[in-house]
Amino acid sequence: MKKYKLTPFEKLQAEKERLREERDTAEKRMLFQLRYLADNWGMIVTRSITGGVKNKLSGTIDNISYAGTNNTTTFHTSPRKIKWGNFLISNLPNIAQITWRIGKPALITFVTRKLMSKLFKKDKKKK
């Protein structure tokens, strides 16, 4: 049996048909995506705005919580005599980081209690 070979014209027609099917599939996919965007554009915009604000806020809080430094440095001491002023200044990022990690929960608790007492204050009876 002989194998039937396509002529160059038939190859072009087959390629044209294949590309037409791909185009139709891509068109259907794009129409579906546009329909989704048209139906849900408000929710998409809201999510993107709140996501951006949330990321910016969490980044700011992270920078504050690490006292502006993300790397860990060692304490610098002089081998002879410790001068407390120089010691504190040279280790200020580490001291600030430790202080913030200790003070942050206390500060959050204090602010939360103050806000809750302002929002839900109980009327005291005057005697």
ABEGO torsion letter per residue (X at the ends): XBBBBBBAAAAAAAAAAAAAAAAAAAAAAAAAAAAAAAAAAAAAAAAAAAAAAAAAAAAAAAAAAAGGBABBBBBBBBAABBBAAAAAAAAAAAAAAAAAAAAAAAAAAAAAAAAAAAAABBBBBBX
